[in-house]
Amino acid sequence: QVVFKYPFLDNDALIFWKVYHRVLELFYSRYKENKKMDNVWYLEFTFKALLDREIVSPESYEKLHERWINWLRWLYDIIKNSNRQVLATEYNFRAKNLFFDNIPITWKIDKIDILDFWINNNESSWQLAFFKENVVLVDYKTWSPKSIWEIKWISRDWTKKDSWWNYFRQLMFYKLLCDLDQEFSSKYDIWWLALDFVEGKDWDYKYIEVPYTQEEYEEFKNELLQSWNKISNIDYWKEILS
């Protein structure tokens, strides 16, 4: 099955990503269930409890604990002052048995936000909202924030840079999963894609809404088909290995 893998990270970074990601999942799940936000201590307590389960050196523990607790406190204030409504966290497609063409695909989405009516304050948006709920597919990132130019893999002189396209490709993959999931697509309309840079490098927070065109979507799907054809071709691997 086609899934996304993460780049190789050192042990501390890998542990941080795992723990930080899980903390946000639990926090948003409780927020959605209880209809109110926990105090910041919940984030701190949960982070410490999860970090205590990991095997790290005392030096690494102190570094991770102090550094990320401060960032979680900072992130909490940002979340508290936002107007985003959470539809789901860790929305998983593994049991959906989805196929694109003849390619089995799966993964899970970090968070799905409901788009508020006040954002959609125009006639076409209200019409869409009447039949389906408008949502935003959100992926967490714990690296330095990227500009929309980098995410859309286009430089300021309008030349494409393939090495930049990883983030946008991942968001397109999420959209494809949702489109293929009949249960999801019958209830929700994907209005935006978004990257939530939750780590806050240099205390710089960015929640970047990423628009897309049908042409970009089709380009992604064609690339996926071409990639699948390559990895399914024994001659391709013979050439690579030789």
Accessible surface in RSA format (square Angstrom, percent):
REM  Atomic radii and reference values for relative SASA: ProtOr
REM  Chains: A
REM  Algorithm: Lee & Richards
REM  Probe-radius: 1.40
REM  Slices: 20
REM RES _ NUM      All-atoms   Total-Side   Main-Chain    Non-polar    All polar
REM                ABS   REL    ABS   REL    ABS   REL    ABS   REL    ABS   REL
RES GLN A   1   127.99  71.6  68.82  50.3  59.17 140.9  23.65  50.3 104.34  79.1
RES VAL A   2    32.56  21.4  28.42  25.7   4.15  10.0  32.56  28.3   0.00   0.0
RES VAL A   3    38.18  25.1  19.14  17.3  19.04  45.9  19.14  16.6  19.04  51.6
RES PHE A   4    45.11  22.6  43.68  27.1   1.43   3.7  45.06  27.3   0.05   0.2
RES LYS A   5   164.03  80.0 136.72  83.9  27.30  65.0  92.21  83.0  71.81  76.5
RES TYR A   6    75.98  35.5  52.92  30.1  23.05  60.0  44.92  33.8  31.05  38.3
RES PRO A   7    83.28  60.7  66.79  60.9  16.50  60.0  78.74  65.0   4.54  28.2
RES PHE A   8   213.82 107.0 185.84 115.1  27.98  72.8 190.03 115.2  23.79  68.1
RES LEU A   9    51.02  28.4  21.89  15.7  29.13  73.2  27.95  19.6  23.07  62.1
RES ASP A  10    98.90  69.3  81.85  81.5  17.05  40.3  51.11 120.3  47.79  47.7
RES ASN A  11    89.88  62.0  79.59  76.9  10.29  24.8  36.34  87.4  53.55  51.8
RES ASP A  12    29.70  20.8  28.42  28.3   1.28   3.0  11.49  27.0  18.21  18.2
RES ALA A  13    35.29  32.4  28.20  43.5   7.08  16.1  33.87  47.7   1.42   3.8
RES LEU A  14    91.04  50.7  90.94  65.1   0.10   0.2  90.94  63.9   0.10   0.3
RES ILE A  15    12.72   7.2  11.93   8.9   0.79   1.9  12.72   9.2   0.00   0.0
RES PHE A  16     9.68   4.8   9.51   5.9   0.17   0.4   9.68   5.9   0.00   0.0
RES TRP A  17    50.01  20.1  49.91  24.2   0.10   0.2  45.64  24.3   4.37   7.1
RES LYS A  18   115.65  56.4 112.24  68.9   3.41   8.1  72.67  65.4  42.98  45.8
RES VAL A  19     2.86   1.9   1.81   1.6   1.05   2.5   2.86   2.5   0.00   0.0
RES TYR A  20     0.51   0.2   0.51   0.3   0.00   0.0   0.51   0.4   0.00   0.0
RES HIS A  21    21.69  11.9  19.69  13.7   2.00   5.1  11.80  12.2   9.89  11.5
RES ARG A  22   100.25  42.1  99.14  50.5   1.11   2.6  29.40  40.2  70.86  42.9
RES VAL A  23     0.00   0.0   0.00   0.0   0.00   0.0   0.00   0.0   0.00   0.0
RES LEU A  24     0.75   0.4   0.75   0.5   0.00   0.0   0.75   0.5   0.00   0.0
RES GLU A  25    35.29  20.3  34.96  26.4   0.33   0.8   0.83   1.6  34.46  28.1
RES LEU A  26    46.96  26.2  46.64  33.4   0.31   0.8  46.86  32.9   0.10   0.3
RES PHE A  27     0.70   0.4   0.33   0.2   0.38   1.0   0.33   0.2   0.38   1.1
RES TYR A  28     9.14   4.3   9.14   5.2   0.00   0.0   5.04   3.8   4.10   5.1
RES SER A  29    40.59  34.3  35.30  47.1   5.29  12.2  29.35  62.5  11.24  15.7
RES ARG A  30    85.90  36.1  85.55  43.6   0.35   0.8  19.85  27.1  66.05  40.0
RES TYR A  31    54.10  25.3  52.05  29.6   2.05   5.3  19.31  14.5  34.79  42.9
RES LYS A  32    87.19  42.5  78.84  48.4   8.35  19.9  32.61  29.3  54.58  58.1
RES GLU A  33   139.20  79.9 112.55  85.2  26.65  63.5  42.71  82.6  96.49  78.8
RES ASN A  34    66.32  45.7  44.90  43.4  21.41  51.6  13.59  32.7  52.73  51.0
RES LYS A  35   170.52  83.2 139.36  85.5  31.17  74.2  99.52  89.6  71.00  75.6
RES LYS A  36   148.12  72.3 141.98  87.1   6.14  14.6  89.42  80.5  58.70  62.5
RES MET A  37    42.81  22.2  19.78  13.1  23.04  54.9  19.78  16.8  23.04  30.5
RES ASP A  38    24.72  17.3  18.73  18.6   5.99  14.2   5.59  13.2  19.13  19.1
RES ASN A  39    92.30  63.7  88.70  85.7   3.60   8.7  10.73  25.8  81.57  78.8
RES VAL A  40    46.26  30.4  45.06  40.8   1.20   2.9  45.06  39.2   1.20   3.3
RES TRP A  41   135.41  54.3 134.51  65.1   0.90   2.1 126.06  67.2   9.35  15.2
RES TYR A  42    25.08  11.7  25.08  14.3   0.00   0.0  16.30  12.2   8.78  10.8
RES LEU A  43     0.00   0.0   0.00   0.0   0.00   0.0   0.00   0.0   0.00   0.0
RES GLU A  44    40.17  23.1  38.43  29.1   1.73   4.1   9.55  18.5  30.62  25.0
RES PHE A  45   132.84  66.5 126.07  78.1   6.77  17.6 132.06  80.1   0.78   2.2
RES THR A  46    10.18   7.2   8.97   9.1   1.21   2.9   8.27  11.1   1.91   2.9
RES PHE A  47     0.55   0.3   0.55   0.3   0.00   0.0   0.55   0.3   0.00   0.0
RES LYS A  48    94.26  46.0  94.26  57.8   0.00   0.0  63.19  56.9  31.07  33.1
RES ALA A  49    36.10  33.2  27.41  42.3   8.69  19.8  32.69  46.0   3.41   9.0
RES LEU A  50    20.64  11.5  19.82  14.2   0.82   2.1  19.82  13.9   0.82   2.2
RES LEU A  51     0.66   0.4   0.42   0.3   0.25   0.6   0.42   0.3   0.25   0.7
RES ASP A  52    77.55  54.3  47.79  47.6  29.76  70.4  28.42  66.9  49.13  49.0
RES ARG A  53   185.57  77.9 150.79  76.9  34.78  82.8  58.30  79.7 127.26  77.1
RES GLU A  54    37.91  21.8  24.27  18.4  13.64  32.5   1.37   2.7  36.54  29.8
RES ILE A  55   165.11  94.0 150.27 112.0  14.84  35.8 154.48 111.2  10.63  28.8
RES VAL A  56    31.84  20.9   3.46   3.1  28.38  68.4   9.66   8.4  22.17  60.1
RES SER A  57    52.07  44.0  39.03  52.1  13.04  30.0  39.63  84.4  12.44  17.4
RES PRO A  58   102.41  74.6  94.44  86.1   7.98  29.0 102.08  84.3   0.33   2.1
RES GLU A  59   130.51  74.9 118.73  89.8  11.78  28.0  74.03 143.2  56.48  46.1
RES SER A  60    18.49  15.6  16.82  22.5   1.67   3.8   2.00   4.3  16.49  23.1
RES TYR A  61    45.99  21.5  45.99  26.2   0.00   0.0  43.14  32.4   2.85   3.5
RES GLU A  62   111.07  63.8 110.24  83.4   0.83   2.0  48.37  93.6  62.70  51.2
RES LYS A  63   106.05  51.7  95.43  58.6  10.62  25.3  66.51  59.9  39.54  42.1
RES LEU A  64     5.64   3.1   5.64   4.0   0.00   0.0   5.64   4.0   0.00   0.0
RES HIS A  65    48.88  26.7  48.88  34.0   0.00   0.0  34.62  35.7  14.25  16.6
RES GLU A  66   117.88  67.7 113.55  85.9   4.33  10.3  36.03  69.7  81.85  66.8
RES ARG A  67   100.20  42.1  92.22  47.0   7.98  19.0  33.59  45.9  66.61  40.4
RES TRP A  68     9.14   3.7   9.14   4.4   0.00   0.0   9.12   4.9   0.02   0.0
RES ILE A  69     9.25   5.3   9.25   6.9   0.00   0.0   9.25   6.7   0.00   0.0
RES ASN A  70    60.53  41.7  56.12  54.2   4.41  10.6  10.82  26.0  49.71  48.1
RES TRP A  71    18.79   7.5  18.79   9.1   0.00   0.0  18.79  10.0   0.00   0.0
RES LEU A  72     0.00   0.0   0.00   0.0   0.00   0.0   0.00   0.0   0.00   0.0
RES ARG A  73   113.22  47.5 110.25  56.2   2.97   7.1  37.72  51.6  75.49  45.8
RES TRP A  74    51.16  20.5  43.55  21.1   7.61  17.9  37.31  19.9  13.85  22.5
RES LEU A  75     1.87   1.0   1.87   1.3   0.00   0.0   1.87   1.3   0.00   0.0
RES TYR A  76    17.28   8.1  17.28   9.8   0.00   0.0  10.57   7.9   6.71   8.3
RES ASP A  77    81.30  57.0  80.60  80.2   0.70   1.7  22.12  52.1  59.18  59.0
RES ILE A  78    43.87  25.0  37.45  27.9   6.42  15.5  41.77  30.1   2.10   5.7
RES ILE A  79     6.29   3.6   4.72   3.5   1.56   3.8   4.95   3.6   1.34   3.6
RES LYS A  80   126.86  61.9 106.89  65.6  19.97  47.5  55.32  49.8  71.54  76.2
RES ASN A  81   122.33  84.4  91.28  88.2  31.05  74.8  32.09  77.2  90.24  87.2
RES SER A  82    34.67  29.3  12.69  16.9  21.98  50.6  16.02  34.1  18.65  26.1
RES ASN A  83    98.74  68.1  83.11  80.3  15.63  37.6  19.26  46.3  79.48  76.8
RES ARG A  84    58.63  24.6  50.56  25.8   8.07  19.2  26.19  35.8  32.44  19.7
RES GLN A  85    92.33  51.6  88.71  64.8   3.62   8.6  31.62  67.3  60.71  46.0
RES VAL A  86    14.34   9.4   1.27   1.2  13.07  31.5   1.27   1.1  13.07  35.4
RES LEU A  87    28.81  16.0  25.67  18.4   3.13   7.9  26.06  18.3   2.75   7.4
RES ALA A  88    18.30  16.8  16.21  25.0   2.09   4.8  18.30  25.8   0.00   0.0
RES THR A  89    25.17  17.9   7.80   7.9  17.37  41.4   0.32   0.4  24.85  37.6
RES GLU A  90    22.84  13.1  12.33   9.3  10.51  25.0  11.04  21.4  11.80   9.6
RES TYR A  91    48.34  22.6  44.10  25.1   4.24  11.0  40.84  30.7   7.51   9.3
RES ASN A  92    65.88  45.4  49.82  48.1  16.06  38.7  21.38  51.4  44.50  43.0
RES PHE A  93     0.84   0.4   0.00   0.0   0.84   2.2   0.00   0.0   0.84   2.4
RES ARG A  94   133.04  55.9 111.05  56.6  21.99  52.4  47.26  64.6  85.78  52.0
RES ALA A  95   104.61  96.2  65.99 101.8  38.62  87.8  76.92 108.3  27.69  73.3
RES LYS A  96    58.58  28.6  38.02  23.3  20.56  48.9  28.89  26.0  29.68  31.6
RES ASN A  97   113.10  78.0  95.64  92.4  17.47  42.1  29.61  71.3  83.49  80.7
RES LEU A  98    15.89   8.8  12.67   9.1   3.22   8.1  14.28  10.0   1.61   4.3
RES PHE A  99   101.72  50.9  84.72  52.5  17.00  44.2  84.72  51.4  17.00  48.6
RES PHE A 100    27.31  13.7  26.90  16.7   0.41   1.1  27.31  16.6   0.00   0.0
RES ASP A 101   108.68  76.1  64.30  64.0  44.38 104.9  20.19  47.5  88.49  88.2
RES ASN A 102    95.60  65.9  82.18  79.4  13.42  32.3  37.02  89.1  58.58  56.6
RES ILE A 103     0.00   0.0   0.00   0.0   0.00   0.0   0.00   0.0   0.00   0.0
RES PRO A 104    27.32  19.9  27.32  24.9   0.00   0.0  27.32  22.6   0.00   0.0
RES ILE A 105     0.73   0.4   0.00   0.0   0.73   1.8   0.00   0.0   0.73   2.0
RES THR A 106     1.28   0.9   1.28   1.3   0.00   0.0   1.28   1.7   0.00   0.0
RES TRP A 107    28.02  11.2  28.02  13.6   0.00   0.0  26.21  14.0   1.81   2.9
RES LYS A 108    79.34  38.7  78.14  47.9   1.20   2.9  30.07  27.1  49.27  52.5
RES ILE A 109     0.01   0.0   0.00   0.0   0.01   0.0   0.00   0.0   0.01   0.0
RES ASP A 110     9.05   6.3   8.37   8.3   0.68   1.6   0.00   0.0   9.05   9.0
RES LYS A 111     1.22   0.6   1.14   0.7   0.08   0.2   0.08   0.1   1.14   1.2
RES ILE A 112     0.06   0.0   0.06   0.0   0.00   0.0   0.06   0.0   0.00   0.0
RES ASP A 113     2.82   2.0   2.82   2.8   0.00   0.0   2.82   6.6   0.00   0.0
RES ILE A 114    31.55  18.0  27.45  20.5   4.09   9.9  27.45  19.8   4.09  11.1
RES LEU A 115    13.53   7.5   6.36   4.5   7.17  18.0   6.67   4.7   6.86  18.5
RES ASP A 116    13.92   9.7  10.93  10.9   2.98   7.1   7.56  17.8   6.36   6.3
RES PHE A 117   110.27  55.2 105.13  65.1   5.14  13.4 105.14  63.7   5.13  14.7
RES TRP A 118   163.60  65.7 143.48  69.4  20.12  47.2 146.80  78.3  16.80  27.3
RES ILE A 119    65.18  37.1  40.38  30.1  24.80  59.8  43.73  31.5  21.45  58.2
RES ASN A 120     2.34   1.6   1.50   1.5   0.84   2.0   1.06   2.5   1.29   1.2
RES ASN A 121   114.21  78.8  90.82  87.8  23.39  56.3  13.33  32.1 100.88  97.5
RES ASN A 122    75.04  51.7  65.30  63.1   9.74  23.4  42.07 101.2  32.97  31.9
RES GLU A 123   131.85  75.7 118.32  89.5  13.53  32.2  50.97  98.6  80.88  66.0
RES SER A 124    65.53  55.4  61.45  82.0   4.08   9.4  43.96  93.6  21.57  30.2
RES SER A 125     0.15   0.1   0.15   0.2   0.00   0.0   0.00   0.0   0.15   0.2
RES TRP A 126   117.10  47.0 112.85  54.6   4.25  10.0 108.82  58.0   8.29  13.4
RES GLN A 127   100.10  56.0  95.38  69.7   4.72  11.2  38.72  82.4  61.39  46.6
RES LEU A 128    69.12  38.5  67.93  48.6   1.19   3.0  68.76  48.3   0.36   1.0
RES ALA A 129    19.19  17.6   3.78   5.8  15.41  35.0   4.02   5.7  15.17  40.2
RES PHE A 130   164.75  82.4 133.54  82.7  31.21  81.2 141.82  86.0  22.93  65.6
RES PHE A 131   160.00  80.1 128.98  79.9  31.03  80.7 133.01  80.6  26.99  77.3
RES LYS A 132    73.92  36.1  70.27  43.1   3.65   8.7  36.92  33.2  36.99  39.4
RES GLU A 133    74.08  42.5  69.14  52.3   4.94  11.8  23.98  46.4  50.10  40.9
RES ASN A 134     2.86   2.0   0.86   0.8   1.99   4.8   0.86   2.1   1.99   1.9
RES VAL A 135     0.00   0.0   0.00   0.0   0.00   0.0   0.00   0.0   0.00   0.0
RES VAL A 136     3.19   2.1   3.19   2.9   0.00   0.0   3.19   2.8   0.00   0.0
RES LEU A 137     0.00   0.0   0.00   0.0   0.00   0.0   0.00   0.0   0.00   0.0
RES VAL A 138     0.00   0.0   0.00   0.0   0.00   0.0   0.00   0.0   0.00   0.0
RES ASP A 139     2.52   1.8   2.52   2.5   0.00   0.0   0.11   0.3   2.41   2.4
RES TYR A 140     7.93   3.7   2.44   1.4   5.50  14.3   2.40   1.8   5.54   6.8
RES LYS A 141     7.71   3.8   7.24   4.4   0.47   1.1   1.08   1.0   6.63   7.1
RES THR A 142    11.03   7.8   7.44   7.5   3.60   8.6   4.26   5.7   6.77  10.2
RES TRP A 143    69.72  28.0  69.54  33.7   0.18   0.4  52.44  28.0  17.27  28.0
RES SER A 144    53.11  44.9  51.68  69.0   1.42   3.3  27.57  58.7  25.54  35.8
RES PRO A 145    26.36  19.2   7.66   7.0  18.69  67.9   7.77   6.4  18.59 115.5
RES LYS A 146    63.61  31.0  62.91  38.6   0.70   1.7  18.46  16.6  45.16  48.1
RES SER A 147    42.51  35.9  32.62  43.5   9.89  22.8  35.08  74.7   7.43  10.4
RES ILE A 148    63.63  36.2  60.21  44.9   3.41   8.2  60.25  43.4   3.38   9.2
RES TRP A 149    65.60  26.3  63.58  30.8   2.02   4.7  55.10  29.4  10.50  17.0
RES GLU A 150    57.64  33.1  56.41  42.7   1.24   2.9  13.45  26.0  44.19  36.1
RES ILE A 151     0.53   0.3   0.00   0.0   0.53   1.3   0.53   0.4   0.00   0.0
RES LYS A 152    28.43  13.9  28.32  17.4   0.11   0.3   9.63   8.7  18.80  20.0
RES TRP A 153    16.08   6.5  16.08   7.8   0.00   0.0  11.82   6.3   4.25   6.9
RES ILE A 154    27.85  15.8  27.85  20.8   0.00   0.0  27.85  20.1   0.00   0.0
RES SER A 155    11.87  10.0  11.07  14.8   0.80   1.8  11.72  25.0   0.15   0.2
RES ARG A 156   172.35  72.4 151.44  77.2  20.90  49.8  66.55  90.9 105.80  64.1
RES ASP A 157   101.76  71.3  75.98  75.6  25.77  60.9  46.68 109.9  55.07  54.9
RES TRP A 158   181.51  72.8 158.15  76.5  23.37  54.9 135.90  72.5  45.62  74.0
RES THR A 159    69.27  49.3  64.77  65.7   4.50  10.7  63.60  85.4   5.67   8.6
RES LYS A 160   115.77  56.5  87.58  53.7  28.19  67.1  59.01  53.1  56.76  60.5
RES LYS A 161    84.04  41.0  79.03  48.5   5.02  11.9  34.69  31.2  49.35  52.6
RES ASP A 162   107.02  75.0  96.33  95.9  10.69  25.3  35.29  83.1  71.73  71.5
RES SER A 163    93.86  79.3  65.07  86.8  28.80  66.3  58.52 124.6  35.34  49.5
RES TRP A 164    79.96  32.1  68.68  33.2  11.28  26.5  53.35  28.4  26.61  43.2
RES TRP A 165     9.49   3.8   9.49   4.6   0.00   0.0   9.49   5.1   0.00   0.0
RES ASN A 166    90.88  62.7  87.53  84.6   3.35   8.1  25.22  60.7  65.66  63.5
RES TYR A 167    31.83  14.9  31.46  17.9   0.37   1.0  25.25  19.0   6.58   8.1
RES PHE A 168     0.00   0.0   0.00   0.0   0.00   0.0   0.00   0.0   0.00   0.0
RES ARG A 169    52.63  22.1  52.63  26.8   0.00   0.0  21.53  29.4  31.09  18.8
RES GLN A 170    12.28   6.9  12.28   9.0   0.00   0.0   1.96   4.2  10.32   7.8
RES LEU A 171     0.02   0.0   0.02   0.0   0.00   0.0   0.02   0.0   0.00   0.0
RES MET A 172     0.00   0.0   0.00   0.0   0.00   0.0   0.00   0.0   0.00   0.0
RES PHE A 173     1.25   0.6   1.25   0.8   0.00   0.0   1.25   0.8   0.00   0.0
RES TYR A 174     0.59   0.3   0.59   0.3   0.00   0.0   0.00   0.0   0.59   0.7
RES LYS A 175    21.71  10.6  21.71  13.3   0.00   0.0   1.67   1.5  20.04  21.3
RES LEU A 176     3.86   2.1   3.86   2.8   0.00   0.0   3.86   2.7   0.00   0.0
RES LEU A 177     0.00   0.0   0.00   0.0   0.00   0.0   0.00   0.0   0.00   0.0
RES CYS A 178     0.54   0.4   0.31   0.3   0.23   0.5   0.47   1.2   0.06   0.1
RES ASP A 179    56.26  39.4  37.86  37.7  18.40  43.5  19.12  45.0  37.14  37.0
RES LEU A 180    53.01  29.5  38.52  27.6  14.50  36.4  41.19  28.9  11.82  31.8
RES ASP A 181     4.69   3.3   4.31   4.3   0.39   0.9   0.39   0.9   4.31   4.3
RES GLN A 182   151.24  84.6 144.91 105.9   6.33  15.1  47.24 100.6 104.00  78.9
RES GLU A 183    96.21  55.2  85.69  64.8  10.51  25.0  37.95  73.4  58.26  47.6
RES PHE A 184     2.60   1.3   1.28   0.8   1.32   3.4   2.60   1.6   0.00   0.0
RES SER A 185    30.11  25.4  27.85  37.2   2.25   5.2  18.57  39.5  11.53  16.2
RES SER A 186    73.61  62.2  47.57  63.5  26.04  60.0  45.75  97.4  27.85  39.0
RES LYS A 187   108.70  53.0  99.68  61.2   9.02  21.5  62.88  56.6  45.82  48.8
RES TYR A 188    42.82  20.0  38.02  21.6   4.79  12.5  11.45   8.6  31.37  38.7
RES ASP A 189    37.70  26.4  35.64  35.5   2.07   4.9   2.07   4.9  35.64  35.5
RES ILE A 190    19.50  11.1   6.32   4.7  13.18  31.8   6.32   4.6  13.18  35.8
RES TRP A 191    69.12  27.7  52.11  25.2  17.02  40.0  43.18  23.0  25.94  42.1
RES TRP A 192    57.51  23.1  57.26  27.7   0.25   0.6  37.52  20.0  19.99  32.4
RES LEU A 193     0.00   0.0   0.00   0.0   0.00   0.0   0.00   0.0   0.00   0.0
RES ALA A 194     0.00   0.0   0.00   0.0   0.00   0.0   0.00   0.0   0.00   0.0
RES LEU A 195     0.57   0.3   0.57   0.4   0.00   0.0   0.57   0.4   0.00   0.0
RES ASP A 196     1.82   1.3   1.82   1.8   0.00   0.0   0.00   0.0   1.82   1.8
RES PHE A 197     0.20   0.1   0.20   0.1   0.00   0.0   0.20   0.1   0.00   0.0
RES VAL A 198     2.32   1.5   2.32   2.1   0.00   0.0   2.32   2.0   0.00   0.0
RES GLU A 199     4.77   2.7   4.77   3.6   0.00   0.0   0.00   0.0   4.77   3.9
RES GLY A 200     0.06   0.1   0.00   N/A   0.06   0.1   0.00   0.0   0.06   0.1
RES LYS A 201    59.62  29.1  58.17  35.7   1.45   3.4  25.71  23.1  33.91  36.1
RES ASP A 202   133.20  93.3 106.32 105.8  26.88  63.5  33.90  79.8  99.30  99.0
RES TRP A 203   141.04  56.6 121.37  58.7  19.67  46.2  91.70  48.9  49.34  80.0
RES ASP A 204    58.03  40.6  54.31  54.1   3.72   8.8  20.04  47.2  37.99  37.9
RES TYR A 205    44.48  20.8  23.04  13.1  21.44  55.8  22.01  16.5  22.47  27.7
RES LYS A 206    83.09  40.5  79.15  48.6   3.94   9.4  35.80  32.2  47.29  50.4
RES TYR A 207    40.13  18.7  16.12   9.2  24.01  62.5  13.39  10.1  26.74  33.0
RES ILE A 208    25.75  14.7  22.86  17.0   2.89   7.0  25.75  18.5   0.00   0.0
RES GLU A 209    75.55  43.4  62.50  47.3  13.05  31.1  10.91  21.1  64.64  52.8
RES VAL A 210     0.00   0.0   0.00   0.0   0.00   0.0   0.00   0.0   0.00   0.0
RES PRO A 211    72.30  52.7  69.71  63.5   2.59   9.4  72.30  59.7   0.00   0.0
RES TYR A 212    52.27  24.4  28.60  16.3  23.67  61.6  19.07  14.3  33.20  40.9
RES THR A 213    73.19  52.1  67.82  68.8   5.37  12.8  71.12  95.5   2.07   3.1
RES GLN A 214   110.96  62.0 102.13  74.6   8.82  21.0  59.90 127.5  51.06  38.7
RES GLU A 215   139.91  80.3 129.69  98.1  10.22  24.3  48.91  94.6  91.01  74.3
RES GLU A 216    30.49  17.5  30.17  22.8   0.32   0.8  16.80  32.5  13.69  11.2
RES TYR A 217     9.05   4.2   9.05   5.1   0.00   0.0   7.75   5.8   1.29   1.6
RES GLU A 218    67.45  38.7  67.45  51.0   0.00   0.0  34.14  66.0  33.30  27.2
RES GLU A 219    59.44  34.1  54.67  41.4   4.77  11.3  30.55  59.1  28.89  23.6
RES PHE A 220     4.01   2.0   4.01   2.5   0.00   0.0   4.01   2.4   0.00   0.0
RES LYS A 221    38.30  18.7  38.30  23.5   0.00   0.0   6.98   6.3  31.32  33.4
RES ASN A 222    77.95  53.8  77.02  74.4   0.92   2.2  14.12  34.0  63.83  61.7
RES GLU A 223    51.80  29.7  50.10  37.9   1.70   4.0  25.42  49.2  26.37  21.5
RES LEU A 224    19.53  10.9  16.23  11.6   3.30   8.3  19.44  13.7   0.09   0.2
RES LEU A 225    50.72  28.2  50.61  36.2   0.11   0.3  50.62  35.5   0.11   0.3
RES GLN A 226   111.63  62.4 109.01  79.7   2.62   6.2  35.90  76.4  75.73  57.4
RES SER A 227    51.36  43.4  48.64  64.9   2.72   6.3  28.29  60.2  23.07  32.3
RES TRP A 228    54.30  21.8  52.63  25.5   1.67   3.9  49.41  26.3   4.89   7.9
RES ASN A 229    93.51  64.5  86.66  83.8   6.85  16.5  25.93  62.4  67.58  65.3
RES LYS A 230   112.49  54.9 110.67  67.9   1.82   4.3  56.67  51.0  55.82  59.5
RES ILE A 231    85.94  48.9  70.47  52.5  15.47  37.3  70.47  50.7  15.47  42.0
RES SER A 232    72.86  61.6  32.89  43.9  39.97  92.1  38.05  81.0  34.81  48.8
RES ASN A 233    68.94  47.5  62.75  60.6   6.19  14.9  12.26  29.5  56.68  54.8
RES ILE A 234   114.13  64.9 109.72  81.7   4.41  10.6 111.46  80.3   2.67   7.2
RES ASP A 235    89.92  63.0  84.97  84.6   4.95  11.7  27.22  64.1  62.70  62.5
RES TYR A 236    66.97  31.3  61.63  35.1   5.34  13.9  32.06  24.1  34.91  43.0
RES TRP A 237   100.40  40.3 100.40  48.6   0.00   0.0  96.20  51.3   4.20   6.8
RES LYS A 238   125.62  61.3 117.87  72.3   7.75  18.4  74.05  66.7  51.57  54.9
RES GLU A 239   132.36  76.0 117.20  88.7  15.16  36.1  42.47  82.1  89.90  73.4
RES ILE A 240    99.81  56.8  75.75  56.4  24.06  58.0  78.89  56.8  20.92  56.8
RES LEU A 241   151.33  84.3 117.06  83.7  34.26  86.1 120.33  84.5  31.00  83.4
RES SER A 242   123.52 104.4  54.22  72.4  69.30 159.6  63.44 135.1  60.07  84.2
END  Absolute sums over single chains surface
CHAIN  1 A    13837.6      11905.3       1932.3       7684.8       6152.8
END  Absolute sums over all chains
TOTAL         13837.6      11905.3       1932.3       7684.8       6152.8
